[in-house]
């Protein structure tokens, strides 16, 4: 995946100024949140994620899609809990 450095923010920046990160996603479609100087989280517009999941579901069985979804939730639980606050 090609990463544009303009779309990268630290996890601290994302935590302290989430509205700026959300605007970044609105403008460019994606934000990469860095943790320990490594790409760790991917933030994208929900409609983009939804269409990606629809494309994936065309090629995955329902059980495979469910397993993938559960894996993504498990792997990103910390970020999801922070965003849920």
N, C-alpha and C positions, 0 to 999 in steps of 0.2 A: 504494500500500500504506500503510495506517495503521500508524504506529510508536508504540508506547507507550514513553515515555522511561524507564520503570522497567526495560525490557528491553534498554537500551543500556549497553554497557561499552566502555571504551577497549581498544585492542589491548594496551597495557601491562598493564592489569588482567587481561585474559584470559590473557595469558602468565604472569603472576605468581600468579594464583589461579584456575586453570582449574576446580577443583572447585566453586568458588562459581558460576561461569558454568554449569557442568553442572547444578547444583541449580536455577538459574534456569530452564533449559530444562525440567527435570523438573516444575517448578511451573507455568510459564506456557506451555510448549510452544515457546518461541523465545527466542533472544538475538541481538541485533544488535551486532556488533563494529565499533567506530568506528576509523578510521584517518585522521589529519589532520582530525579533527572532521567526518568524513563517513561515512555508513553504508558499510561496505566488505564485511563478511562476514556471512553469515546462518548461525546454528547452530540446528539443530532436531533433534528426536528422529528416529532413523533410521526408525522405523515410519511416522512422518508423511511423511518424504521418500519412502519406498518406496511408500506409497499415492499420493502425488502423481505419482511416476514412472509408476505403473500407470495412473492416469487420463490422463496425457500420452501413454502408449504406445497407449491406445485411439484417440487422435486423430492420432498421428504414425506414419509408417511406421518400420520397423526402422532403415533408413538414417538417417532424420531424427533418431530417438532417439539413435542412436550418435553422430551429429555433435553433437547437443546435449550429450550426456554428455562427449565429448571437449573441447568448448568450455568447459564448466564446470570440468573438471579443469585445463585449461590456464590459465584465468583465475584459478583458486584454488590453483595449485600451491604458492605460498609458504605459505599457511595449511595446506594438507594436509601439507607437509613438516614444518612445525613440530609439527603434531599427531601425526605419525608417530613423533616422537622419544620 
